[in-house]
C-alpha cells in the first residue's frame, strides 16, 4: 500500500509540475503578445499570429465561422482598407515602404490560400445541409459559387419549373436541363425550418468568405504593380496577383521553370467536366497564365504555342523583379514592356498568311564558249550526253511521206525514220500471219475433214465407253462403223455392180 500511495503521489506531483509549466508558458506568451502589440501595433500582428488563423480554420463545422472572426485577419483587412486614406507610408523611407508593401502582399497571398481551403470546407458544409432536399445537385454543379447561387434560387421549392427564369441568370442551358430532369426524379424531401436556417447560414458564410477574398484580391492587384512591375506589364496585374497567390510569393515564383508555369492553376478533368456540366477550363496543360490578354488574343489553334512563349518570358520577368526587390534596386516595368512588345511582334508574324511563291525569271544564259581541256576524261564526259543513233533516227524525217495519223504527223509527234521499215527503221514490226485461202471444192472439203479427223484422233483419248442420256453406260464396238462402211462400198462400188438407183423401190 505504501508503494502504491507513493506511485500515486509521484504521478500527481508530475501533473502539477506540467500544469504549472503550461501556465507559466501562457503568461510569457501573453506578455510577449502585449509587448509586440504595444511596440508595432496592428501591423506586427499580421506576421506573428498567422498560424492561429490556420489552427482556427482547421477546426470542425461548429467553429468554422471563427476564421472570419479571427482578430489577426480582421486587423489585416482594416489595415489594408485604411492604407490609402491614412497615408501610412509617409513617415517611412522608400526602402521601408517597399519592404512593408512586399510583406503585406505576401501576407495577403497566404490569407488567400487559407480562404481557398476554407471555401472548400464551407462548400462541403452547405452540400451536407442541402443534401436531404436535392442530393444530386452537388454532382451536377461542382463549382461552389454556382452551387450556392442555385441553392439560393431553388430553396425549398420542389417544382423546379417555377424557378427556371431565375436559374437562367446563373446557369447555362445544358445545366438547367440536367438540373430540371434530376429535380423531377430526385429522392429528396422538403427541408424543415431548422434545416433551412442551417442552409441559409452556410450560404451566408460562403458569401462572407467571397467578400473577404474579393477585398484581398483587389489589394494584391493594386499592390502588384509596385511589387512586380515587369510581371504586371507582361500578363496584367489581375493574372499576376492570382499567380503569385497560388505559388506563395515572388521568391517561390522564381524557382518554378517555364514549363511548369503553364499549368499552375490547372483544372483537372473529371467526369462532370467531360459531360459539359462545368464552366471551368479543362484544357490539358493550361493554367492561369492562359487567361492573360496576350494568349486570349490569339486564334484557338495558336493559343498553345502562345502560352509557351508567354511562360518563357514570364519566368525571366519574375527573376528580374525578384532581383530588384532583393537587392533594393529601383523597380521598373521596362523589361516587362520589352518582353510584351517582342511577343506581340512574334504573334503578328505567326498570324500572317503564307506568302505566295514568287516566280523568278530564269538567269541570263552564258553564251560564251569556254575552253575545255581534252583527254580521256573529257571524251567520257561528252559520251554521257551525246545523242544516240536511235535518237538521231527518231529525229530524222523522211520527205514526201506521211507517218501515222494526220494530226500527229502535222504536230511532229512521230517516230521519224524509226517507224519506216522501208527506210531501214530500227523498230521491228510484227509480221501478220495470214491464213491460206482454200478452194471450196468437194475434194478440198474432204481433205479438210480427213485432216481434222486425224488431228482429233491423235490425242489418244478415244474411248469405246459412251455415256447416253440415261444413267446407264453402253459399250460400243469401235469396228462396227468400219464394217458398215465396208459393206456399203462393196454394194455400190464393186466391179460388177453396174448401174443401180439409190431411190427406194416402188411397192417394195
Secondary structure, DSSP 8 states (H G I E B T S, - for coil): -HHHHHHHHHHHHHHHHHHHHHHHHHHHHHHHHHHHHHHHTHHHHHHHSHHHHHHHHTS-STTGGGGTT-HHHHHHHHHHHSHHHHTGGGGS-HHHHHHHHHHHHHHHHHHHHHHHHHHHHHHHHHHHHHTTT-TTHHHH--SHHHHHHHHHHHTT-S-GGGGHHHHHTTS-HHHHHHHHHHHHT-------HHHHHHHHHHHHHHHHHHHHHHHHHHHHHHHHHHH-HHHHHHH-HHHHHHHHHHHTSHHHHHTS-HHHHTTTT-----HHHHTT---S---TT--GGGGSHHHHTS-GGGHHHHHHHHHHHHHHHHHHHHHHHHHT----SHHHHHHHHHHHHHHHHHHS---------------S------SHHHHHHHHHHS--HHHHHHT---TT---S-HHHHHHT-S-GGGG-TTTT-SS-------------SHHHHHHHHHHHHHHHHTTS---SEEE-SSSSEEE--TTHHHHHHHHHHHHHHSTT------S--TT-
